[in-house]
Amino acid sequence: MGFFEGLKKGLLKTKEEISKKVNQFLSSFRSVDEEFLDQLEEILISSDVSVETSIKIRNRLRDVCKLENVSEAEDIKINLKKIISEILYFDGSDNHEESRKIILMVGVNGVGKTTSIAKIANLYKNNGKKVLIAAADTFRAAACEQIEIWSERVKCPIVKKNEGADPGSVVFEAISKFKSENFDVMICDTAGRLHNKNALMDELGKLNRIIDKNAPDDSKKDILLVLDACTGQNMVNQVEEFSKITKISGIVLTKLDGTAKGGAIISVRDKFNNIPVVYTCVGEKIGDICEFSSTEFSESFFD
């Protein structure tokens, strides 16, 4: 599925919140005055964009319209899309052509971490990469069994141990296999117990040290945070909390097709502009994942 086609499918509910309101609003457009900007700000806030980010968009739009002497509703929409795209944009996102990579997948329980691992593994496989999966969430009941089922579906080998085993030993064994059998990509599942931050911090710290010490020199480590779009503005809180625990390389946005709160990702990128959105999941099938494009994402709001 192409990114734009996937986004048109996945953003239907969010578009009802943002695009429909904006288009109705612009249909009675007269001038870019303070009343107009106040109404636009209210629309953004009601569409799960944070107050701070809505104010920023409002102020940028005012400046652009004044500078360019904008007087047509369609031009306002074009500039609004451009402003949103600029907030979402990140220079230097994921590249499938890198030689080797070890990915730690983090996130609270229930956000779709396991299925995201399978989707990303499949994506790399389709790009000709040899992928290994490490089942390092040994705390959650049935977690290893679930990811094993997905590994079989995408035909990727897996390193796993019994429930309650040391996650570090799983990662260490997986890295040994990663090196000895010359894999291109290794994707590690991790526990998602954010309510017990001290234990989670210790565990992720340990896994990071094992990877840093044992990974081959030609490999890169990425830590991808999985966020459930249905949680809306709570995504900001989750990025904030996980950023205290470990350095996040990128975001995987899941369940976008099941919510009208997709606008909250604009607030996430505005607040954490050093953390890109790397993937967007727009369905339950293995191929329902898109590499992120800020331009097409902002376009899809108003398509």
C-alpha positions, -999 to 999 in steps of 0.1 A, spaced: 0 0 0 14 34 -9 16 60 18 -10 84 4 -35 56 -4 -30 42 31 -34 76 47 -66 84 28 -79 51 43 -65 56 77 -73 92 83 -110 91 74 -121 97 110 -95 123 117 -104 141 84 -140 143 96 -127 163 126 -103 186 108 -109 187 71 -147 190 72 -146 217 99 -119 237 81 -136 234 47 -169 246 62 -151 274 80 -133 285 48 -165 285 28 -176 317 46 -141 332 46 -139 370 42 -105 381 56 -76 368 78 -86 389 109 -84 380 146 -119 366 146 -110 343 117 -78 331 135 -96 325 168 -121 302 150 -93 283 133 -75 278 166 -107 265 181 -111 240 152 -76 227 157 -80 223 195 -113 205 190 -95 181 166 -70 170 193 -42 194 184 -28 209 216 -34 245 226 3 253 223 6 239 188 -28 254 177 -15 288 187 17 283 169 -1 273 137 -25 302 141 4 327 145 24 312 116 -7 314 93 -13 350 103 24 360 95 23 341 61 -10 356 51 2 391 59 35 386 42 20 372 10 -12 392 11 -34 361 10 -70 368 1 -84 336 -12 -97 307 8 -78 281 -13 -45 299 -7 -52 298 31 -57 260 29 -25 256 9 -6 276 35 -22 257 64 -12 224 48 24 237 44 26 248 80 14 214 93 38 197 69 67 218 82 59 208 118 57 171 109 89 172 87 121 156 99 153 156 79 171 123 82 144 96 88 147 59 84 166 45 55 162 8 44 195 9 25 217 11 57 239 -19 60 228 -34 93 204 -24 121 193 -34 156 159 -20 165 145 -19 201 107 -16 200 93 1 232 59 13 242 32 6 268 12 -26 267 -17 -26 242 -4 0 217 2 -26 189 39 -33 195 38 -69 185 19 -64 152 41 -34 144 72 -56 148 58 -81 123 48 -53 98 82 -37 100 99 -70 96 78 -77 65 87 -42 52 124 -49 55 120 -84 40 103 -68 10 133 -46 6 156 -76 4 168 -76 40 175 -107 62 155 -101 94 157 -117 129 132 -112 157 141 -113 194 112 -119 219 126 -100 248 92 -93 264 94 -122 288 72 -106 315 38 -104 298 18 -136 297 17 -151 262 39 -123 247 65 -147 233 38 -170 218 21 -140 201 53 -127 185 63 -163 175 30 -166 156 37 -134 138 73 -144 130 60 -175 114 35 -155 93 63 -132 80 88 -161 78 114 -145 100 134 -166 125 130 -158 162 150 -160 193 129 -167 224 129 -182 259 102 -191 284 81 -166 302 100 -151 331 134 -155 315 159 -127 316 153 -104 287 190 -95 285 198 -132 278 174 -132 249 189 -101 234 225 -114 239 216 -147 223 199 -129 194 229 -107 188 251 -137 186 228 -152 160 226 -118 142 264 -117 139 271 -154 132 244 -158 105 249 -123 90 214 -108 94 207 -73 82 181 -63 107 173 -75 142 140 -63 158 136 -67 196 103 -67 215 105 -53 250 81 -51 280 58 -21 283 53 -16 320 53 22 321 35 22 355 67 7 370 92 32 356 121 22 378 120 -15 366 114 -4 330 143 20 332 166 -7 346 156 -32 320 159 -9 290 193 3 303 205 -32 306 193 -41 271 210 -10 257 243 -19 274 241 -54 260 235 -41 225 262 -14 227 288 -39 240 280 -68 217 266 -54 184 289 -55 154 307 -23 145 289 -19 112 254 -19 128 232 10 139 209 9 169 174 24 167 148 27 195 113 30 181 85 41 204 51 27 194 21 50 200 -16 43 198 -32 71 179 -65 64 197 -49 79 229 -48 114 214 -30 139 235 -18 112 258 7 104 231 26 135 242 28 122 278 41 88 266 69 103 245 78 125 275 79 96 299 99 72 276 123 100 267 132 101 303 141 64 302 159 61 269 168 80 238 140 76 212 151 74 176 116 75 160 79 69 164 56 42 151 20 55 150 -6 27 152 -44 23 149 -47 55 130 -77 41 111 -97 36 143 -96 71 157 -106 108 150 -76 119 172 -49 116 145 -43 154 148 -25 148 181 6 136 162 11 172 151 14 182 188 39 154 194 61 165 165 59 201 176 70 194 211 96 167 202 109 180 169 141 158 173 120 126 172 106 117 137 75 97 129 90 68 110 60 45 103 22 48 103 0 18 106 -35 21 90 -50 -14 94 -47 -49 108 -32 -66 78 6 -73 75 9 -48 47 -11 -20 64 20 1 72 34 31 55 68 49 57 60 84 69 58 114 47 50 148 63 38 163 30 14 135 22 2 133 57 -7 170 58 -22 167 23 -44 138 34 -62 160 60 -77 181 32 -78 157 3 
